[in-house]
Amino acid sequence: MALETRVYQKERTIKFGALLKASLGDLYGSRFLARQLAERDIKAQYRQSYLGIVWAFLTPLTTAAVWIFLNSSGTIRLSDTGVPYPVYAFSGTLIWSIIVASINSPMQSTQAAKGILTKINFPKEALLLSGVYKLLFDSSIKILLLVLFVFFYGVGFHWSILLFPVAMLGAILFGTTLGLFLTPMGLLYKDIGKIISFGMQFLMYVTPVVYAIPKTGIMKTLMTWNPITPIILTARDLVVGFAPAHLDYFLIVLLVCLPLLFLGLIIYRISIPIIVERLSA
């Protein structure tokens, strides 16, 4: 029986369409593996923790509590938000925490799997999908808590609240897209993770997370052009029953994210094998 002869030639061109198709195919094909990885990580995350699932929303809750105290004590004077300030602050910090977690998710999921990446050949996109599964799990808990918080402060039920999870999916899409571009460099240089942490702390203050957009001034300009602003405002408007005033801007941001997400997947698919080879050398 004659053996098959295969000739390998150096590729001088990058076929983005073929790479994207292969990446999406591996995303779909690795659903089971991604779910197993996500379940393992979630159980490991809370197994030896006394507070358990409370850690999922403790950070946004404490951040909001600080601003609520500063506002109620008169330490700072904030403009009227149109809703009870505790609802405004907590909804903002909770939505912000989901966005930050989405940005960090691709890098953290890949970083945590460096040990098996150098030993086992499997679709690397499974790591991205497992990160999304974990984000959806944590976000669902936060969304439920926020809904209870809204009812506790007497905002009441509005049909728009049913669209709030859709807005959160948009927030996860935005954060994951940005995280894909940062992951390759973050795997090579730990400074990138620290820069992201520092940068997001600064960026929070030019985003209407705990206070409204000013009427005038440079802060108004920065907040208006900040692409995270329509995500925060649209999600908050939906949960408190307001008509989304920045819906068009929100949709534009999501439409821009889609092609960038595909480009990020291609970059991830090309770069991760090279980085893994370098790390294992």
N, C-alpha and C positions, 0 to 999 in steps of 0.2 A: 504493500500500500504506500503510495507516494505521499510524502509529507507536504503540507501546505507551505509555500514560500511567501514570506511577507517581507516587504521592503519598507524600511523606515527612512523618511527624509525630514530634514530640518524645515520646520514651518517658519516662513518669513512674515506671514501675516496672521493677525489675530482675528478669528471669525467670531465676532461678538454675538451674532445670532445663534450660532451653534453652542457657544459657551452658556448663553442665557437659557437656551432650551435644556441643556444638560443640567444646569443648576436647578431650574424649576422642576425637572424630572426627579432629581435626587431629593429635593425638598418634599415632593409628594411621596416618593418611594420610601423615605425614611421616617414616615409618620409614627410607626410603631416603635422604632428605636428611640425617636425623640421623646415620645410619651414615657417610655421606660426610664430614660435619663432624667426627665423632669420629675417623675414620681420619686425616684431615688434621691434627688437633690432636695426636694421639698420635705421628705421624711427625715433626711439627715439634718436639715436646717432646724427643725423644730423638735427633734427627738430628745436632745439633751438640754433643752431650754425650758426653764420653769414658767416663763410667761408665754411661751409657745407662739401662737398666731398673733398675739397682741403686738409683737414687734413689727408686724406688717403695717400698722398704722400709728405706732407710738411716736415716730419722728414727726410726721405732719401734725399730729395732735398737740405735741409739746410746742412746736414752732408757732402754731396758731394760738396756743394758750398765752405765750409770751406777748404777742401782739394784741390780743384781747385785753390782757392786763394793762399794757402800756396805754391803750386807748381808753379803757374805763377809768384808769387812775388819773387821766389828764396829763400824763407825761408827754404824750404826743397828741397832736390834733389832726385827725384825718377827715377828709371831705365825706359828705353823705354818700352812702353806697346804695341806698334804695332798699336794702334788706337788713335784717339784724346783723350787726357786725360780726358776731361769732360765726354765723353761717357764711358770711363773705370770706372771712379769714380762713376758716377751716376748709371750705370748698377749694379755695385758691391753693393752699398748701398741699392738700391731698392730690389735686390734679397735677400740681408741680412735681410731687414725689413720683407720680406715675411716669411723667415725661423723663425725669432724671433716671429712673430705673430702666426705662426703655433705651436711653442712650448708652447706659453702662452694660446692658444685657449681652450684646454680641461679644464684647471684649471679655466680660466675666465668664460667660459660658465657654468660650474658647480657651481662655487662660486656665480655667479649672480642669480642662481636659488635656492639657499639654502632656501629661504622663502617658495617656493612651494614644494620643495622636502620633507619637513616635514609635509605637509598637504595633498598632492595629490599623489596618486599612479599612476605612468605612467612609460613607458620605459625610463630608465635613459640614454640610448644610443641616445635618441632624442636630448639631450643636445650636445653630441659630433657632431652629424650630423648637427645641427643648427650652431655650430661653424665652421664647414667645409664650409657650405653655405656662411657664412659671409666672410670667408677667400677667397673663390672663387670670391665673389663680389668685395672685395677690391683689390684682385690681378689682376682682369681683368682691373680695372681702371689703376693700376700701369703699367701693361704690355702695355696698349694703350699709356700711356704717354711716356714710354721708347721707343717705336717704333717711335713716333713722334720726340723724342729727337735724336734718331739715324739718322733719315732722315735730321733733321735740321743741324747736323754737317757733312753732306755729306758722311756718310758711305755707303748709298745706300741700295737698296733692294737685299737680297740674299734669295734663296729658303729655306735655313736652318732656317730662322726666323720663318717659319711656325711650326717648331718643338720646338720653344722656350716655348710655353704654356705647352708642354709635360714635358719639363725639370722643369717647375714651379710646375707641379703636383707632380713630384718627390721630390721637395723641401718641399711641403706641407706634403707629405707622411712621410718624414724624421722627420720634426718638430712635426707633430701630434703623431708619434710613441714615440718620446722622451717625449712629453708632457703628454702622458697617464701614463707613469711610475712616473712622478713627481706629478700628480694631487692628489692622495690620501694623500700624506704627505703635499702637499700645502694647502689642505682644513683644515688639523689639525693644521698646524703651519704656520703663516703668514711670518715667516722668510724665508721659501722656495722661495716665490715670490721675495723677496728682493735679495736672493742669486742668483736666475736666472738672474735678471736684472743686478746685478754687474758682474756675471760671463760672460754673453754675451758681455758686454762692453769690458772685457779683451780678450775674445776669438776672437773678431773682429780683434784684432791686430796680431793674429797668423793665420789669414785667408786672402787670397789674395783678399780683398774687395776693398781697395783703392790703393794698390801697388802690384807689381808683386812678385813672389817668388824669393828670393835672389839666387844667384848662389852657394854660400857656406854658412857655418855657422849653428849655432843651429836653427836659424829662418827657414832656408831651411828645416831642419829635422822636426820641429814642423808643418810647413805648409804642408809638403808632407804627413804626417801621419794624419793630421786633416781630419776627415770624411766629414766635410762641404766643404773642398777645391774642390773636384771634382764636387760638386753641383754648386758652384759659377762659376768655370772655364768653365764647360760644358755649362751652361746656357748662360754665356757671349759669348763664342765662337759661339754659335748658333745665337745669336742676331746680331753679327757683321760680320758673314759670314766666320769665321775660321773653319777649320776642328777640331772637338773636340779632343784635345790631351789626355784628361783623361776620355774618354768615358768608357773604361773597368772598371776603378775604380768607376766611377759613377754608372754603372750597378751593380757592386758588392755591393755597399752601399745599393742600392734599394732592391736587393735580400735578403740581411741580414735584412732589415727593415720589410719585409713582415711577416716572422714568429714572429718577435718581436712585430709587430702591433697586431697580433692575441693574443699573450701572454698579451699584454697591455690591450686589450679588456676584457680578462678573469679576470685580476687583478681588472680592473675598475668595472666589474659586481659584483665581490665578495666584494670589499671593500666599495663601495659607500653606500649600505644599512646599513652597520655597522657604517660608519661615520655619516650618517644621523641620525641614532638612538642615537648615542653619542651626536650629536649637539642638538638634541631635548630634551635630558634628563635634 
